[in-house]
C-alpha cells in the first residue's frame, strides 16, 4: 500500500486557521476531526516533522472554513480583528467567541468587501455614512436625532404595529439601509451568545442581528448596533436592557442601550400616553395587556417598554425585575416549544425571501445589477448567495428588480 502523500504546509497557518475559526485549544478541534489532540498539536509545531495528509488537510479546511490554498501561504494573513469585546469584566481578559460567531463576523466582512467591489465595478460612488455621536452626548438627544435622520415619526411608527413586531423590524431596517448601512441577519449564532454585532466604517458599515431572536429583540439590536456605528466602535453585543454593568469597558454598551431605547420609545410620546398618565409615578399595577399594547405601539418587547417606564420613574425596580423574570421564563418556554415543533414538523422554506432577509436588499441589488451588465454570470450570483438559479426570478421580484434591459437599471 502506497504511503499517503503529506501536505507540506506551514504549521503556523494551521494554528492561525484554528484560532481564527474560534477554536481556542487544539482539543476542541481535534475532537471534531476525530483525531488525537497530540496529533493536531504536532501538525502545528514548527519543530515537528509531522504533517497532515491531503485528505486530512481537506478536513481541516472544511472545519476551519478556509480555502485549501490558504494553508500553503508563506505566513498567516493579517487577522481581521475589529471586534472589541464590550462584555469583558475587569481583569477577565479577552472574551472567547464561538466558531459560529467567528464565522458570522468573517462572512459579514467578506460580504462588505464584495459590496465594495461590486459598487466599484458599476462605477457607483457609495455615500459616506454620516450619522455620528459621542458617548458624552445626552442619549435622549441622540435618539431624537436618529429618528429625524431616518424620517421616523410617532404617527409613522404607529402604522407598523403588528402582532410579533416583524413590520417594525423591516421598516427600521430599510431606513437604516438607506442611510448607507449593510444589514445582515446571522443564522449560525445561538441566541444566548450574541444578539448582534457591528463593523464600524465610514463607507458601508455593517450591522448583523441574530435571526434566532424574536423580531422585537432584533429591532432593539438593530438600533443598538446603529449607535455603535455612530460612535465608530465595532463590537459584539448580547443585549441586556437591565442597567448595571461594570464601568470602563461597559460605557459604550450603556450608551448604546439608552440611545436605542430613546430612538424606539421617544420620551415625550411615552409620557403623553393617557395610560401612562393615568398610572402616575412609581406604579406597580401595570397589567400585561396594557404593557403588551404599549410595546406593540412602539414595536418593542415588553421588557424594553417596561425598562423605559422605569427610566422615567413610572414603575419601581422591584416590579421591573419581577416582570423581567416572567418575560424571560415565557421566552425560554416559547423557544422550547418552537424547537419541538421544528422537529415534529417539516417547515417549508421560501428560499428567495430568506435570502433577502439574510443578505439585505442593497447587496442583492448590487449583485443583480452587475449581472444585468454582464459583469458577472448568473452562476456567480447563485454562488455568492448560496441560492439555486431557479430561485433568481422570484428573488428579483422580492428585491424590487425586474430586468428588461440596460435602461431599467
N, C-alpha and C positions, 0 to 999 in steps of 0.2 A: 504494500500500500504506500503510495507516494506521500511524503510529508506535506503537511499543509503549508501553503505559501504565507509567509509572515508579512504583515503590513508594517513597513518601516516608517512609522510616523513619529512625530515629535512628542515625547511624553508630556511636555508642558502643555501641548494642545489638548491632550486627553483630560488633564486636570482642569484646564480652563473651561472646556466644554461641560464637564460635570458640574463645576461650581456655578457657572452662569446659567445652568439649567435648573438650579435650585437644590442640588444635592450637596449638602454641606459636608457630608462624610462619605468615604468610599463604600461604607457598609450599606447605606441606603440604596445606592445604585447597583452594587453587586447583588443584592437580594433580588432586584427586579431583572437583572441579567442572568440570574440563576448560576452564578459563579462564586467562588470563594473571595472574600474581601482581600486576602493576601495576593490573589492573582491580579485584581484590579490595581492594587497598590504597587505591585511590581511593574505593571504597564506604565504607571505614572511616574516611576522612578528613573531619572536620567542615568543613574549609575547601574541600572539593571539591564541585562541583555534580553529580558523577556519582552515579547511583542505579541499583540493580538493577531489572530489570523484574519484574512479578508472577511470571511463570514462573521467573525466576532466584531470586527470594526463596523460592519453594516448594522449590527445590533446596537452598538454604542451610538452610532449616528442617529438611529431611529429613536432611541431612548432620550438622547440629549437634543433632539430636533435640530440637527445640524446637517448640512450637505456633506457627503463623504469627502469631497475635495478639501474642505476646510482643515481636515486633520493633517494634510500634507504641507501646510503653510510653514514658513520658516519660524514664525513666532506668533503668539496669540494676537488677534486683532485688538485694537483699543476697545475696552469694555464700555458698553452703553450703560451708564450708571447715573441717570438723572434723578433717580428716586431717593428722596430724602425721607428718612424714617421719622414720621411725625407721631408715632405712638411709643417711642422709646422712653422708658422710665429712666431717671437719672442713675447712672452707674451700671446699667444693664448691658451696654454695648449695642452693636447693630442688631436690628431685627432680622430674623431669617424669613425669607419669602419662600413659599412652597414652589415646587417645579411648575405647577399650574399657573400661579401668579407670575412667576418669572417669564413663562412663555407668553402670557397675555400682554405683558409690558413690552416684550420684544416684538411681538406681532403688531401691536399698536404703533410702535416706532417705525417698523418696516412699512406699514400702510401709509404713514405720514410721508416717508421718503418716496414711496410710489406716487402719492398725490403730487408732490413737488415736481417729480419727473414728468408726470402726465401734463401738468399745467405748463411746464417749460416747452414740451413738445407742441402744445396748442398755441404757443406764443401768448399765453394768457397771464397777465400780471395779477398776482394774488395780493389782495388788500392786506395791509398790516392789521394785526389785532390791536386795537387802540384802547380798549377798556382797561383801566388801571386803578389801583388803590394802594394804600399803605396800611399797615397794622395800627398805625397811630390814629387813623380816622375813626369817626363815630360809625359803628356798623349800621345803625339805623339810616344814616345819611347815604351810606354806600348802597344799602338795599334799595333806597328810593332812586338812586342813580341807575342801578341795574334795570329797574322797571322802566324808567324813562328811556334808556338806551335801546331796550328791546321792544318798546311800544306796548307794554302790558298795563292795562288799566284795570281797576276793580270790576268794571262792567264787563270787560272782555273776559277776564278770568272767570267770572260767574257763568259764562257761557260754556266753559269747559267742564262743568260739573257732571260727573257720571258716577256709576256705582263703584268702580275699582280704581279710579284715578288715571286710567290709561290716556284719556283725552288730554288731561293736563300735562302729562309727561310728554306726549307727542308735540303739543303746542309749544311748550317751553323749549323743547329740543330744536324744533325748526327755527325758532328765533335765535337761539344760540349759534346754530349752524350758519345762519345768515350773517352773524357777527364775525364770521371767519374762523370758526372752530370746527374741527373734525370730532364728531361724537360717535363713539362705538359702544356696542354692548358686549361685554365679556361673558362667555358662556362656560368657561372651564373653572372659574373660581368658586370655592364653597362660600355660602352666604355668611358663615361665621368667621371667615378670614378677612375679607375686604368688601366694602361697598362700592369702591371705585378708586380710580387714580387719575392724576393729571400730569401731562407732559407740557411744561411751560415753554413757549417760544413766541417770538414776535410775529412769525408767519406760520399759519396753520398749526396752532397749538392743539393738543389732544385732550379730550375727556373720554374716559371709559367708565361705564357704570355696570354693575353686576346684574345680569339679566335674571338671576335666580331670586333677586329681591322683588317684593311687591312693587307695582308701579308708583305708589306714593312715596315709597322709600327711595326709589330710583330718581324721582323728581327732586327730592331733597339732596341726594348725592350729586345730581346734575348741577344744582346751584352751588353746592359746597365746592365742587371741583372748579366751577367757573370762577369763584373767588380766589382759589389757588392760582389760576391763570392770571387774574388781575394783579395779584401781589408778586407774580413771576416766581413762584415756588412750586416745583414739581413735588409730587408726593403720593403716597398710598394712604387711604383713609378707611377705617372701619367705624362708621358713624355711630356716635352716641349723642343723643340730644340732652342727656343729663349733663350737669355742668362741671363737676370737679375733676381737674386733671393736674398733674404735676406742672410746675411753671416752665420757664425756659423753652424747651422743645415743643410745648403744647400751645404756645401763644397763637401760632398760626391757625391751629385747629379750632381754638375757641373763637377766634375772629371769623373764620370761615363759617362755623356753625351759626354764630349770631347773625352774620350778614345774610346767609342763605335764608334763615328764618324771617328776617326783616324784608327780604325781597318777596318771599312767598306769602307772608301774612303781614301786610302793612299795619303798622301800629294804629293809625287813625281809623282805618276801616274796621279793624277788630274792636276797638274800644267804642266805636259808634254803633255797633250792632246792638239792637234793642235787647237781645238775650243776655249779652254781656253787661249791659247797663242794669238790667233787672236783677242780676245776681249780686252785683256790688262787689266790694273788696273782700279778699280772703275767703271766698266761698268754698264750701265743701259739699254742696248739694248738686253738683253738675251731674245730670243724667247722661247715660251712654247715648241716648237718642239725640240729645242736643249737641253733645261733643261730636258725634258722628256727622251730624248735618253741618255743623260749622267747619269740620275738617274737609268735607266734600266741597263746601263753598270755596275753599282756598286750595283744593287739590293736594292736600297734605294728609299725613297719617294723624290718627287721634293723638298719638304721643307728642308729635310736633306741635299740634294745636294746643294741647294742654301745657306743654313747656312754655309756649308763648304766653298763655294766660298767667303762668307762674312768674314770668319775667315782669309782667305788669301788675303783680300782686292781686290778681283776680282769683287766685286759689292759694293753697298752702303747700309747703314742701311735702308734708306727710301725705296729703291727698294725692299729690302728683306721683310720689313714689309708690303708693298703693295701686293706683290705676296703671302705672307703668308696668308693674309686676303682672297685673292682669293681662295687659296687652301682649307682653312677651309670652306668657303662657298660652294665650289664644293663638299667637303666631306659630309657636312651635307645634301646637296640636294640628293646626291647619296644614303646616308643612308635612307632618307625618301622614295625614290623610291623603295629601297630594302624591306623596311617594307611593303609598299603597295603591292609589288609583292608577298611577302611571304603570305600575307592574301588572295590574289586572286588565287594563285596557290599552289597546294599541291606539295611540293618538296620531291622527292623520296630519302630516306636516305640510304647510304651504311654503315650499322652499323659496319662491321669489320674494314673498312678503318677509320671510325670516331673514333672507339675505339683506334686504333693505333695512330691516330692523337692526341687524348686527353691524353692517358696514356704514350705514348712513347714506343719504341721497347725494351729498357733494362728491364723495369718492366714486360712487357708481356712475354719476353723470359724467365725470371726467373720463372714466374708462369707456363708456359708451360713445362719448364724443370723439375720442381717439380712434375707436373702431370705425365710426362713420366716416372719418377722414382717412381711412386705410393706413393708419399708423400702427395699429396692432390688429391681430386676427381675432376672429370670434372664438377660436380655441384658446387664445391667450386670455380673453375676457373671462371665459369659463374657468380657466385655471386659476386666475387671480382670485376669483370669488368662490371657488370650490362648488360651482353650480353647473349642472348639466346644460348643454347647449339648447336642449328643447325648452328650457325654462326662460331663456333670454327674452322672447317676445312679451311674456307676462311681466317680467322684470321691467322692461321698457315702459309698459303701461302704468305700473305702480309708481315708477320713478318720475312719471310725467314726461316721458320722451317717446316720440314716435318718429322713425326715420323715413323721410320721404325724399331725401337728397340734401346736398350741402346747404341749401337755403333754409332748411329747418333748424339749423344749429343756432 
